[in-house]
Amino acid sequence: MQPIISLQRVAAGILWSTAVVIGPGICPLPAAEVADTAEGTTPAATTTKPAESRFEKTVLSRDFTDCMQFTLLPDGRIVVIEKFGAVKLVRADGTATTLAGTVPVYAVQDGHNNVEDGLLGVAADPGFATNHWLYILHSVAGDVAVQHLSRYTLDGTTLDLASEKVLFAIPNCRTITGHCGGGMSFANGNLYISTGDNTTPFESDGFAPLDSREEGKDARATAANSMDLRGKILRIHPRPDGTYDIPPGNLFPAGTPQTRPEIYIMGCRNPFRHYADPVTGLLYWGEVGPDAGSDSERGSRGYDEFNQARGPGFFGWPLFVGDNATYAAFDPATRAIGPRPDPLHPRNDSPRNSGIHELPPAQPALVWYAYAASPQFPELGSGGRCAMSGPVYHLDPAPQSTERFPAYYDNTWFIYDWMRNWIKTIRLDDHGHMTSIEDFMPSAKLLKPMDMKFGADGALYVLEYGSNWFHNADAQLSRITFAAGNRAPIAAASADRTAGKEPLTVAFSSAGSHDKDEGDVITFAWSFTGDEVQSHAPNPSFTFTDPGVYQAKLTVTDRSGKTGTTVIRIQVGNAVPSVVIAAPKGGRFFDWGEQIPFTVAVTDAEDGSTAAGTIPGSRITVVGSYDGGGATSAAPVGAESQMMAANGHETGRDLVTHSDCIACHTMQTQSVGPAFTAIAQKYKSDGAAIDRLVQKVHDGGSGVWGIMAMAAHPQFTTVQLKDMVGWVLSLSDESGRQHAGSGVLTVMAKPAQDDRGVYVVTASYTDTGATRSGKAIPAQTASTSVALRSRCVRAIDCTSRHGEVRSEACVDIGAGLALHFDTSGDYISFKDITLDGCERAIFRVRDRTGAGGSFEVHADSPTGALIGTATVAPAAGMQKWMDLDVPLSDPGGTHELFLVFTHDRQASRVIYLNWIRFLARGSH
């Protein structure tokens, strides 16, 4: 008999519900016992919340691709597994990451097979220090669709593949893309395994998949089937001989007809990450929910869940979601909608169900949240969602670690969201009841947190998957520590180059490294090729002579001996291409609708050159795009970023790039969703597309680009969605994109509202990679950009200011900011301007005092050649904005222009400058 107590937030306050599990059924507790259970609950810790600055995140390793889960070993090493089979070992201090072995797996990244298969979960045996056993859940390579829970021996730094012992097999449907789960953990000698429902969500319109006609389309056949191990959290007790026992207290006692005794929790969709608390015996998990953006006759909108179980039970899927919101019976052939199930008496009548028909009562989630902001749990925000459970922290009073988490977090559950990139905490009282949800390190930048565990040292270890769905290059394993007194220094490292052909000389910098404690002193230690410290200089150079991929590590140490570390990935053996834009030249002005010829030259040590004809122009991408953000916002930042230029749709671009859209889409290449440019091309001739796409982005959906579903986005207004879709569709203009070494780019027509930005031409090339000394060296991408100026240049976009020049809100047409001048001799400058025959300019000014003044235009310095003077006559248009027509003399070439404010100092003067418009020769 096991009590189940849940807390739910409702509009009027808190609702408690209490029950007792008796075998597979649930009986309510007497009212008196309910009162006794809830009475006197208090928060576990009431100390002051520590400042975020007291927590420090240190990167241990970045040597991962498609990383899935990790497990901590007793000797401090960390095992990290990757989707496509690699098992890697990370030294505790992050000084080395080695490949222990590669498990043969079935894993794909596209097509209609199950892209969620692969190497899924790993856990070290509690007796690892003596037996060296690792348990691994993986999709078995070959044609038999099955997953194995296997035990392997880690022999030193080598995974012994021949030592495999298969504990049990799980059926696996590979003709669909459906959840595989994979989370694994030990608690009190029992192994817990999370398994997904292995059912496609892409043909049920975001609601519960209840189509029994084909395998993989009915979650009742898996998650709600007591004879199937999928859609569950399993619990077993491994034995030394490679078999296992069933621990007492699972959902179905061994021998119960039509049941599997391994099942502890059933009715799960994708309990990807769980935590079994060895202290309290409670089980926690995050449940990745369905995709429907709104309620309908078929049932509830989608919710992700954070769940707590005090014993075995059925948690509803696919009949229920969230706080037991229901899904109606549904006939996919006729689309007839039937009755809704009763959470107290659920039944599984699917013809694919091989287990019991009368299911245990459905348990509601502890926390549930949709795409839109949650009225019950507003702390969780809005947007794409992917709920994951981290650990519950219990303060161990015995270890004297100076880096362990503080007492404030004692008995606190750490949760995280893979899509929303946050970590939060759920505070629990002494009875395990939720008291609050709080942010944790909200300013920390996360890249899809994938797994999270506390170590024996009281530090929190976090594995981040990286930016992309497949083959990401920015995955990392980090360690978060707490400093109560003296804080560890922060290590920051950069390099003038991170890739190239050997011998490769790299100049490293520790700029940005610092200590948070005033007056502390730090020292530096660099290890470039292994464990050995090879330099103590703050900014050393090092020459790599052998091909390979290196983790250059900087360790910063303060006077007390505390350290901070960071690593830089250096790839040696493949030269970085050289990309040069010969035309157009940066700094000149462009005209609306102008055709701009371009020429790009590429050379690469391995691939050859465009001049020699060994690099075809078709492999070069050239993009021209207008950005109304102005000169300061259009600094070249790399090919992919520049290809996200606004094309006059700054608002839409910014909404997209700051939302969850970029988790599934990139500009040029297929990810889990189509490229933005592919979407633009598909709909470029469809004048009615924008309204349809706005509705689809709002509601979510699938089927147009394949089976993968797009999340709903009800958190955005219709106006915002139109801006977002408008920006994506603007990318269809091929006049601004070429795959050639030379050609012509056509500038867009003049925008209706703003013509004060820049037109940026970006050229990029990706080489073919290299193989050196038997080592595969990754491909390198190089890009370069030049910015052409709009003839209307905003004063606020100046390169530099000197003196008392201030920016103030502008009441002129277009608003924004203008610059305020009042002291003779003050000036601003604009770098890299080519007048290109301009003979006149219009200065937009306002004279607040009526005393007049002048702007002198000098080339190259404040006292350089005078090429024009804009004079504001006294009392001319006082307090009004006016245009001054100023003759200019073109000195030829590219210069920095200085605008020097002057007056005779006989009266107070305040003049505002909003913009300058440089006129083409012959224009009026």
Stockholm file with secondary structure:
# STOCKHOLM 1.0

chainA/1-924         MQPIISLQRVAAGILWSTAVVIGPGICPLPAAEVADTAEGTTPAATTTKPAESRFEKTVLSRDFTDCMQFTLLPDGRIVVIEKFGAVKLVRADGTATTLAGTVPVYAVQDGHNNVEDGLLGVAADPGFATNHWLYILHSVAGDVAVQHLSRYTLDGTTLDLASEKVLFAIPNCRTITGHCGGGMSFANGNLYISTGDNTTPFESDGFAPLDSREEGKDARATAANSMDLRGKILRIHPRPDGTYDIPPGNLFPAGTPQTRPEIYIMGCRNPFRHYADPVTGLLYWGEVGPDAGSDSERGSRGYDEFNQARGPGFFGWPLFVGDNATYAAFDPATRAIGPRPDPLHPRNDSPRNSGIHELPPAQPALVWYAYAASPQFPELGSGGRCAMSGPVYHLDPAPQSTERFPAYYDNTWFIYDWMRNWIKTIRLDDHGHMTSIEDFMPSAKLLKPMDMKFGADGALYVLEYGSNWFHNADAQLSRITFAAGNRAPIAAASADRTAGKEPLTVAFSSAGSHDKDEGDVITFAWSFTGDEVQSHAPNPSFTFTDPGVYQAKLTVTDRSGKTGTTVIRIQVGNAVPSVVIAAPKGGRFFDWGEQIPFTVAVTDAEDGSTAAGTIPGSRITVVGSYDGGGATSAAPVGAESQMMAANGHETGRDLVTHSDCIACHTMQTQSVGPAFTAIAQKYKSDGAAIDRLVQKVHDGGSGVWGIMAMAAHPQFTTVQLKDMVGWVLSLSDESGRQHAGSGVLTVMAKPAQDDRGVYVVTASYTDTGATRSGKAIPAQTASTSVALRSRCVRAIDCTSRHGEVRSEACVDIGAGLALHFDTSGDYISFKDITLDGCERAIFRVRDRTGAGGSFEVHADSPTGALIGTATVAPAAGMQKWMDLDVPLSDPGGTHELFLVFTHDRQASRVIYLNWIRFLARGSH
#=GR chainA/1-924 SS CEEEEEEEEETTEEEEEEEEEETTEEEECCHHHHHHHHTTCCBSCCSCCCCGGGEEEEEEECCCSSEEEEEECTTSCEEEEETTSEEEEECTTSSCEEEEEECCBCCCSSSSSCTTCSEEEEEECTTHHHHCEEEEEEEBSSSSCEEEEEEEEEETTEEEEEEEEEEEEEECCCSSCCCCCCCEEEETTEEEEEECCCCCCTTTTTSCCBCTTSTTSBGGGTTTCTTCCSSEEEEEEECTTSCEECCTTCSSCTTCTTCCTTEEEECCSCCCEEEECTTTCCEEEEECCCCCSSCBTTBCCCCEEEEEESSCEECCTTTEETTTEEBCCEETTTTEECCCCCTTSCBCCCTTCCSCSBCCCBCCCSEEECSSCCSSCGGGCSSSCCEEEEEEECCCSSCCCSSSCCGGGTTEEEEEETTTTEEEEEEEBTTSCEEEEEEESTTSCCSCEEEEEECTTSCEEEEECCSSSSSCSCCEEEEEEECSSSCCCBCCCEESCSEESSSEEEEEECTTCBCSSTTCCEEEEEESSSSSCCBCCSSCEEEECSCEEEEEEEEEEETTSCEEEEEEEEEESSCCCEEEEEESCTTBBCCTTCEEEEEEEEEETTTEETTTTSSCGGGEEEEEEEETTCGGGGCCCCHHHHTTCCTTCHHHHHHHHTSGGGGTCCSSSCSSSCCHHHHHHHHTTCTTHHHHHHHHHHHCBCSSSSSCCBCCCTTSCHHHHHHHHHHHHHTTCGGGEECSSEEEEECCCCCSSCCCSEEEEEEEEECCCEEETTEEECCCEEEEEEEEECSEEEGGGCSEEESSCEEEECCSTTCSEEEEECSTTCEEEEEEEECTTCCEEEEEEEESSSCCEEEEEEESSTTSEEEEEEEECTTTTTTSEEEEEEECCCCCSEEEEEEEEECCSSSCCCEEEEEEEEECTTCC
#=GC SS_cons         CEEEEEEEEETTEEEEEEEEEETTEEEECCHHHHHHHHTTCCBSCCSCCCCGGGEEEEEEECCCSSEEEEEECTTSCEEEEETTSEEEEECTTSSCEEEEEECCBCCCSSSSSCTTCSEEEEEECTTHHHHCEEEEEEEBSSSSCEEEEEEEEEETTEEEEEEEEEEEEEECCCSSCCCCCCCEEEETTEEEEEECCCCCCTTTTTSCCBCTTSTTSBGGGTTTCTTCCSSEEEEEEECTTSCEECCTTCSSCTTCTTCCTTEEEECCSCCCEEEECTTTCCEEEEECCCCCSSCBTTBCCCCEEEEEESSCEECCTTTEETTTEEBCCEETTTTEECCCCCTTSCBCCCTTCCSCSBCCCBCCCSEEECSSCCSSCGGGCSSSCCEEEEEEECCCSSCCCSSSCCGGGTTEEEEEETTTTEEEEEEEBTTSCEEEEEEESTTSCCSCEEEEEECTTSCEEEEECCSSSSSCSCCEEEEEEECSSSCCCBCCCEESCSEESSSEEEEEECTTCBCSSTTCCEEEEEESSSSSCCBCCSSCEEEECSCEEEEEEEEEEETTSCEEEEEEEEEESSCCCEEEEEESCTTBBCCTTCEEEEEEEEEETTTEETTTTSSCGGGEEEEEEEETTCGGGGCCCCHHHHTTCCTTCHHHHHHHHTSGGGGTCCSSSCSSSCCHHHHHHHHTTCTTHHHHHHHHHHHCBCSSSSSCCBCCCTTSCHHHHHHHHHHHHHTTCGGGEECSSEEEEECCCCCSSCCCSEEEEEEEEECCCEEETTEEECCCEEEEEEEEECSEEEGGGCSEEESSCEEEECCSTTCSEEEEECSTTCEEEEEEEECTTCCEEEEEEEESSSCCEEEEEEESSTTSEEEEEEEECTTTTTTSEEEEEEECCCCCSEEEEEEEEECCSSSCCCEEEEEEEEECTTCC
//
